[in-house]
Structures are given as C-alpha cells and as structure tokens.
Amino acid sequence: MAGRIVIGTSSWSDPGFVEEWYPPGLPARDRLSYYAERFEAVEVNSTFYAVPPERTVERWAAVTPAGFTFDVKLHRLLSRHAAAPDALPPDLREGAEVSERGRVRLTPELEAALADRILETTRPLAEAGKLATFLLQLSPAFRPGDHELDELAPLLARLAPHPVAVEVRHRAWLGSRRIESTLDWLEAHGAAFVAVDAPQGKAPTLIPPVDAVTRDDVAYLRAHGRNLEGFTRGRSVAERFAYRYADDELRELGERAHKLAENASIVRVMFNNNRGADAPVAARRMRELLGQEVAA
C-alpha cells in the first residue's frame, strides 16, 4: 500500500508570506492556527537561527489540530553554518570557543549540549505526537574532502529516536562515485535523505533531482523553485527562492512524491519557493492536483 503524501511550506511566518497570503489585519498570534486549517504540516524555519522558549513551542502544539505535524529545522551551528555566540542560548554562550572572526567553534561538548536543549524545548511537540522530523540543512561548505558524513553520527544518535532528515547542499555527495555510499550511510544511521527540486546546472550548490528512501517510515522532498539566476546570484532569500510553479511542474513533483510513497509510509513535501505567497499557492495547488481536500 502506498504511503501518504503530506504537503506544507517552509515556514508560516516569512515576511512576504505574511504580507501576501494571510487575511489583512490577521494578528500574528493567529497565523499558525489559520495556516493549520489549510495544511497538514509545516517546517519551522526560526529554529535555524535560535532555540525557541519551551512556552512558545507549547503554544505551537496547542493551537494546531490533532494530526498536524512539524519538521523542526536544526540550529545553524549543528548544520555547520557560521554562527555568532548570540545565536546560542545564553547559558551555552559561556565557555563557548570562538574563532578570531567571532564565530563559534562547534566542539563535541557544545554539539551535545545544544542537541539536548533542542530536545528539551521541542518536547511539547513530541508529547503531542506532532514532531515529525528534525531537518538538518547542511552548509554547502560541508563537502567531501573537507568533511566526512561520520561527523554527523553523534548528532543523529543524540537526537534518536526522532528521525533526522538530512539535506546535502554540495552536489559532490551525490556524484556518480559517491551517491551510493552517501545513501548507504544515511540508511545505516537512520537518517532520511532529503530529495530536492531545484534549478539545474554545474555549480556545486545545484543539487540533482535524486529521489531515494533511506527510512521506510518517512521520505522527504523539498521544493526550492527553479529560478537559476536567482538561486546562483541572488543575495537575499527572496531573490534566491522566488519562483511560481506551473501546473505541469507540480504534476512532476507529484509523480516524484508518488514514487517515494511506494517505499515510505509518509512522504513530506515542503515548498521553499518563499517569495511572497509563492509557497502556499504552490502547496495548495499541489494538494488540489493530488485530489486532497483543500479548505477555502
């Protein structure tokens, strides 16, 4: 029996999203509940920048209906992006090693402490059955030769039994000489491979459309849009991911999701083409094309 396809967007509070999609005057506190009436899932993007207070996460769980689920993006330091000390919870800043450029050095001790803090603060979602995955969106600088996937093993083990969906952002991990070992490693360590829809080209950050299932309970597909010029040259998030999917492109994504569903019980499809209302418009239309019930 084919798995279920769950569709959402990468954030419910992107500034352009707020300006163009929500009803005018809708209070910020009501946005998540409004969103959750129309979609079944969402990625939490704010957790990439800071660990939220537990009371905030408690409210996320409280204002969303039963069955609604979250993919929580892991802190940028865990995904090997640069971070200043003020990106850490205050008590973890003390004793953190800092480079000459003012960037935090990720030591094994800090990685474990930060992972534990994320587990603590997301406990309300887990207890409500609403924590689907942690999303580890690796830095493009995490590339073969400079790094090994084994570096991620302690983090995945620390977050277990929660699934971690891993998005590689350097195409060398999926080249002909390395793709099999990359997917085998993810499967062996219980991680879900993140397939992507993105512009195509030869630049290292342009990831090919590889679809694979490395956990039988969850597969993941992120749609970044197909704006090649913006993706490679854009300076802002809006410039890089600005894209309005056409119906034929959404049908392609639907076919990819259905193929993943042949081997995974749940397929999570998240739209990250986040300029204005592009993401929710695409997510809603894809639900319609797949025959899913869509709220007004």
BELJO-V437948 format. One record per backbone hydrogen bond with DSSP energy under -1.0 kcal/mol. NH is the residue of the N-H (numbers start at 0). CO is the residue of the C=O. If there is no record, write none. Layout:
{{NH & CO} {NH & CO}}
//
This chain:
{{2 & 260} {3 & 264} {5 & 266} {7 & 268} {9 & 270} {10 & 8} {17 & 13} {18 & 14} {19 & 15} {20 & 16} {25 & 22} {29 & 26} {30 & 27} {33 & 29} {34 & 30} {35 & 31} {37 & 34} {38 & 34} {41 & 68} {42 & 8} {43 & 70} {47 & 44} {48 & 45} {49 & 45} {56 & 52} {57 & 53} {58 & 54} {59 & 55} {60 & 56} {61 & 57} {62 & 58} {67 & 64} {68 & 39} {69 & 129} {70 & 41} {71 & 132} {72 & 43} {73 & 134} {75 & 47} {78 & 74} {79 & 76} {80 & 75} {86 & 83} {87 & 84} {91 & 88} {95 & 92} {98 & 102} {101 & 98} {103 & 82} {104 & 96} {106 & 104} {110 & 106} {111 & 107} {112 & 108} {113 & 109} {114 & 110} {115 & 111} {116 & 112} {117 & 113} {118 & 114} {119 & 115} {120 & 116} {121 & 117} {122 & 119} {125 & 121} {126 & 122} {127 & 123} {128 & 125} {129 & 124} {131 & 69} {133 & 162} {134 & 71} {135 & 164} {137 & 135} {137 & 166} {138 & 78} {141 & 138} {142 & 140} {145 & 142} {146 & 142} {150 & 147} {151 & 148} {152 & 149} {155 & 151} {156 & 152} {157 & 153} {158 & 154} {161 & 158} {164 & 133} {165 & 191} {166 & 135} {170 & 203} {172 & 169} {173 & 170} {174 & 171} {177 & 174} {178 & 174} {181 & 177} {182 & 178} {183 & 179} {184 & 180} {185 & 181} {186 & 182} {187 & 183} {188 & 184} {189 & 186} {190 & 185} {191 & 163} {193 & 165} {194 & 219} {196 & 221} {205 & 202} {209 & 207} {218 & 265} {220 & 267} {221 & 194} {222 & 269} {223 & 196} {227 & 225} {230 & 226} {231 & 227} {232 & 228} {233 & 229} {239 & 235} {240 & 236} {249 & 245} {250 & 246} {251 & 247} {252 & 248} {253 & 249} {254 & 250} {255 & 251} {256 & 252} {257 & 253} {258 & 254} {259 & 255} {260 & 256} {261 & 258} {262 & 259} {264 & 215} {266 & 3} {267 & 218} {268 & 5} {269 & 220} {270 & 7} {271 & 222} {273 & 271} {274 & 272} {277 & 274} {280 & 276} {281 & 277} {282 & 278} {283 & 279} {284 & 280} {285 & 281} {286 & 282} {287 & 283} {288 & 284} {289 & 285} {290 & 287} {291 & 286}}
//
